[in-house]
Amino acid sequence: MSSPASVGGRERPRLFLAFPLPQDAVERLAEWQRGLTGGRIVTPQNLHVTLAFLGARPAGELDAIAGALREAAGRADEMPVLTPERYRETRSVGMVVCSDEEGRATRIAEDVFERLERLGVYQRERRRWLPHITVLRFRERPRLDPPPPDLEPVRLSEAAVYISVLRPSGAQYDVLESVALGG
């Protein structure tokens, strides 16, 4: 477990939970992103696989949220492995959609959702969780169709609580707490 950033007092930080990516995967994705146009590239330090976006939450809830993530991460019996499959665009982002070997990442996500819902800090989305990496943000859909990045299957080894700080240049994500998968 590590805690590089801190929050306190009466703040309402914008929080989300995610799987950080290994450095070699980040480097390969950043190289692939150079071919994307028509939007704002997500910086290498902000590349991750989102588990749950919680939005602005009272700082006093942070310990319970981190505890829910620790418990779910500790129950992981095998490390998730994600393989980039395709590029996809929504109304505001471009993403690399990944397959989830044996549903391992999905099981962790479902466990996290249940724990966060019990805490009353999260409401599950109607659609199924989709393992993906947001790589591009835009106001107008550029309608790109690049091949997926040439990336080996990505073995995830940790999960983290992040804070999202909005800046004129885009959001900055900082890890508040990181936990190893499998305890």
ZIQUILIN-V9754 format. One record per residue. N is the residue number from 0. RES is the residue in three letters. PSI is psi in degrees with one decimal (NA if undefined). Layout:
n:N res:RES psi:PSI
n:N res:RES psi:PSI
//
This chain:
n:0 res:MET psi:139.8
n:1 res:SER psi:153.9
n:2 res:SER psi:78.2
n:3 res:PRO psi:-22.7
n:4 res:ALA psi:164.1
n:5 res:SER psi:158.2
n:6 res:VAL psi:147.9
n:7 res:GLY psi:-177.5
n:8 res:GLY psi:-141.9
n:9 res:ARG psi:15.7
n:10 res:GLU psi:158.1
n:11 res:ARG psi:75.7
n:12 res:PRO psi:148.3
n:13 res:ARG psi:116.1
n:14 res:LEU psi:149.7
n:15 res:PHE psi:159.1
n:16 res:LEU psi:140.7
n:17 res:ALA psi:165.1
n:18 res:PHE psi:116.0
n:19 res:PRO psi:152.5
n:20 res:LEU psi:146.8
n:21 res:PRO psi:150.5
n:22 res:GLN psi:-40.0
n:23 res:ASP psi:-36.4
n:24 res:ALA psi:-40.2
n:25 res:VAL psi:-45.0
n:26 res:GLU psi:-43.2
n:27 res:ARG psi:-41.1
n:28 res:LEU psi:-43.1
n:29 res:ALA psi:-39.7
n:30 res:GLU psi:-44.8
n:31 res:TRP psi:-37.4
n:32 res:GLN psi:-23.9
n:33 res:ARG psi:-23.0
n:34 res:GLY psi:-3.2
n:35 res:LEU psi:139.2
n:36 res:THR psi:168.1
n:37 res:GLY psi:18.6
n:38 res:GLY psi:-167.8
n:39 res:ARG psi:118.0
n:40 res:ILE psi:135.7
n:41 res:VAL psi:126.2
n:42 res:THR psi:152.2
n:43 res:PRO psi:-40.4
n:44 res:GLN psi:-13.0
n:45 res:ASN psi:4.0
n:46 res:LEU psi:131.3
n:47 res:HIS psi:174.4
n:48 res:VAL psi:109.1
n:49 res:THR psi:133.9
n:50 res:LEU psi:-56.1
n:51 res:ALA psi:130.1
n:52 res:PHE psi:123.2
n:53 res:LEU psi:-19.2
n:54 res:GLY psi:-161.7
n:55 res:ALA psi:119.4
n:56 res:ARG psi:147.7
n:57 res:PRO psi:137.0
n:58 res:ALA psi:-29.5
n:59 res:GLY psi:-15.4
n:60 res:GLU psi:-10.2
n:61 res:LEU psi:-43.6
n:62 res:ASP psi:-43.3
n:63 res:ALA psi:-39.9
n:64 res:ILE psi:-47.1
n:65 res:ALA psi:-37.1
n:66 res:GLY psi:-40.8
n:67 res:ALA psi:-41.7
n:68 res:LEU psi:-43.2
n:69 res:ARG psi:-44.8
n:70 res:GLU psi:-46.9
n:71 res:ALA psi:-43.4
n:72 res:ALA psi:-38.4
n:73 res:GLY psi:-24.3
n:74 res:ARG psi:-9.1
n:75 res:ALA psi:121.5
n:76 res:ASP psi:-25.0
n:77 res:GLU psi:147.9
n:78 res:MET psi:135.5
n:79 res:PRO psi:146.4
n:80 res:VAL psi:120.1
n:81 res:LEU psi:139.6
n:82 res:THR psi:122.7
n:83 res:PRO psi:130.4
n:84 res:GLU psi:-42.7
n:85 res:ARG psi:161.2
n:86 res:TYR psi:141.3
n:87 res:ARG psi:145.5
n:88 res:GLU psi:142.2
n:89 res:THR psi:-164.2
n:90 res:ARG psi:-20.6
n:91 res:SER psi:-5.6
n:92 res:VAL psi:153.9
n:93 res:GLY psi:139.6
n:94 res:MET psi:157.7
n:95 res:VAL psi:114.0
n:96 res:VAL psi:136.9
n:97 res:CYS psi:148.1
n:98 res:SER psi:152.7
n:99 res:ASP psi:101.3
n:100 res:GLU psi:121.3
n:101 res:GLU psi:18.3
n:102 res:GLY psi:20.7
n:103 res:ARG psi:-46.2
n:104 res:ALA psi:-38.1
n:105 res:THR psi:-40.4
n:106 res:ARG psi:-40.9
n:107 res:ILE psi:-44.7
n:108 res:ALA psi:-46.8
n:109 res:GLU psi:-40.7
n:110 res:ASP psi:-45.4
n:111 res:VAL psi:-45.2
n:112 res:PHE psi:-47.2
n:113 res:GLU psi:-43.7
n:114 res:ARG psi:-43.0
n:115 res:LEU psi:-36.9
n:116 res:GLU psi:-40.7
n:117 res:ARG psi:-32.3
n:118 res:LEU psi:-16.5
n:119 res:GLY psi:24.0
n:120 res:VAL psi:1.3
n:121 res:TYR psi:142.4
n:122 res:GLN psi:120.5
n:123 res:ARG psi:142.8
n:124 res:GLU psi:156.3
n:125 res:ARG psi:-37.1
n:126 res:ARG psi:157.0
n:127 res:ARG psi:149.8
n:128 res:TRP psi:134.9
n:129 res:LEU psi:113.5
n:130 res:PRO psi:118.9
n:131 res:HIS psi:163.8
n:132 res:ILE psi:116.8
n:133 res:THR psi:125.2
n:134 res:VAL psi:-14.7
n:135 res:LEU psi:139.5
n:136 res:ARG psi:144.7
n:137 res:PHE psi:160.6
n:138 res:ARG psi:-37.6
n:139 res:GLU psi:128.7
n:140 res:ARG psi:121.9
n:141 res:PRO psi:-12.5
n:142 res:ARG psi:50.2
n:143 res:LEU psi:158.2
n:144 res:ASP psi:55.0
n:145 res:PRO psi:156.6
n:146 res:PRO psi:157.2
n:147 res:PRO psi:157.8
n:148 res:PRO psi:147.0
n:149 res:ASP psi:92.0
n:150 res:LEU psi:130.1
n:151 res:GLU psi:161.1
n:152 res:PRO psi:137.7
n:153 res:VAL psi:117.7
n:154 res:ARG psi:119.7
n:155 res:LEU psi:136.3
n:156 res:SER psi:-4.9
n:157 res:GLU psi:165.2
n:158 res:ALA psi:157.8
n:159 res:ALA psi:154.3
n:160 res:VAL psi:125.9
n:161 res:TYR psi:153.3
n:162 res:ILE psi:138.0
n:163 res:SER psi:117.0
n:164 res:VAL psi:121.0
n:165 res:LEU psi:130.9
n:166 res:ARG psi:159.5
n:167 res:PRO psi:-30.1
n:168 res:SER psi:-1.8
n:169 res:GLY psi:174.2
n:170 res:ALA psi:146.3
n:171 res:GLN psi:128.3
n:172 res:TYR psi:129.8
n:173 res:ASP psi:140.0
n:174 res:VAL psi:125.6
n:175 res:LEU psi:-37.9
n:176 res:GLU psi:135.8
n:177 res:SER psi:137.7
n:178 res:VAL psi:143.5
n:179 res:ALA psi:142.9
n:180 res:LEU psi:139.6
n:181 res:GLY psi:12.1
n:182 res:GLY psi:NA
//
